[in-house]
C-alpha cells in the first residue's frame, strides 16, 4: 500500500502529478493464497494405494532415487502389490516383473498394525528368498499435537540385519 505526498506549487497544493513508483502486491498475494489452498486440497487426493492402519515410529525416512515397490498386507491377511491383490505363490514372480528383474530395487512392506507379526515376516522372507536385497518395513511417524492427523507420511524402517545362529 503506498501513497505519495505532493508538494504544492503555490496553487493550493495542486501541482503536477508524478507517476506512482511502488507496486501493489495485494493481488499477487491473493493469487498465491488461492493457489496454496488449491494445492493443499489437491495433494492428499494424489496419493494412491490401499489404506491400512500403520504402526508409529521415530525412524528417519530413507531417501533414494527410484520409486519403491509397495507390498501391502491388510488386516484380513490379503496381500497387495501396489493396488492389485496378489496370490502369495505369485508374489515373487510379479515383483520380478514390476522391478524388471532388478534384485536391488527397493521394496517396502507395509502391514496393518492389527495383523500377526509372523504374517509380515513370512512375506518379507519370501521376498528376500526371491533374491531381493533392499526390503524394508513401512511405519507411520507419530503425530504431534500441532500436525493434522491425516497428513502423516509413512517412513521406511531400516532393514534388520539377518540373524545367523551358530
N, C-alpha and C positions, 0 to 999 in steps of 0.2 A: 504494500500500500504506500503510495507516495503522493506528495503534493508539493507544489512549489510556491514560494513566497515571491511575489513580483514587486519589484521596486517601482515606485511612482516616477513619472517623468514630469511632474508638475500639473497633471490633469486629473487629480483626484484618485491617483493610484492606477489609472488605466494607461498601460503602455503597450509596447509590442510584446506579443506572446511568444515565449520560447517553446520549442518542442520539448516534451517530457522525455527525459533521458533514462528513466528506470523502467524495468519490465514488470508487468503484473503477473505474478506466479500463481495466483489463486486458481485459474482454470487448469494449469498444469497439475497442481496438487489434487484437484478434484478428479481429474482423469486417472492419475496414479492410484488414488484410493479406490476408485471403481475397479481398476484392473487388479489391484491387490485382493479385493473381495471376490472377484470372479475366480482368480487362481486359488484362493483359499477354499472356495466351494468346490471347484472342479478337481483339485489334486486328489482328494480321497476317492473320488469316483474312478480314477485312472488305475488304481491298484486292482489286480485280479488275483484270483486264487480261491482256495477253499478256506472258509473261516473255521478256525479252531481256537480253543482257549489255551494260549501258550503259557508255560511257566515263566516266572520273572527271574532275572539275573542281573548282576552288575558287571558282567564281562564286557570288554570293549569290542566294538564291531571290527570285523576283518575287512580290509579293503583289497580289491583285486580288479583286474581289467575286464575279464569275461563275465558274462551273466551266468549265475549259477543255475543248476537244475534243482528244482524243489520236489522232494518226495514228502507227501503229507499222509499222516495216519490220523484218521478221525476217531472220535470217541467210540464208535461202534466197531472199530478194528479195520475198517476198509482202508485200502491204500490207494493214493492218487499220485500220478506222475503229472505235474503241472495241474491242469484242470480235469484230467481224464482218469477214470477208475482203471486200475491195472491189477491183473492177477499176479500173485506172488511168484508163480513159476515163470512169468514173462517179464518180471521187473528188470532183471539184469540185461536181457536182450533189448528191451525198449530203451534202457539207459544208454546202452552202446549206440543204438540208432540215433538217439537225440544228441548225444555228445560227439557223434561222428567218430566213434571208436577211439576217443581220447581218454586214456586212463587217468590223466591229471586234471580233467575237468572238475570244477568244484560242484559238489552235490550237497545240498542242505536237506536234512531230515527234520521235519517238524511234526511233533505229535501232541495231541491233546493232553493236557495235564492230568486228566482223569483216567487215562488208559494205563495198562500194565507196562511197567518199565521194560520187562522182558520182551514185549512185542516190538518196541522200538529197537532194542538191541538185536533182535532177530533180523529185522530189516536192514540195520546197519551192517550186520555180519554178512548177509547175502550180498550187499553192495560191495563191501571190501573183498569178499571172496571172489567176486566177479572181476577183480583187478583194479577197481577204482581206489586211488590213494588219497584223495582230498575230500573226505566225507566229514561233515560237521553237523552238530545239532543246532537247531534254532531255539532261542528263548526270547521272551519279551522283557524289555527293560522295565524295572519297577516304576510305577507312576509316582510323580511328586505332587505335592498339593497344588502347585500352580499350573501344571501341564494338563491339557484336556485328556480324558481317558481314552478317547478314540484315536488319538494321534500318535500312538506308540508305534515305533518301528521295531521289527524283530531284529535281534542281534545274534549273529552266529557265535556259538561257543567254540573255543579251540578244540580240535580233535584230541581225544585222550590217547596217550601212548599205549601201544599194545602190551599186555602183560605177558611175561614169559615165566612160566613155572618150571623150576629145575626138575 
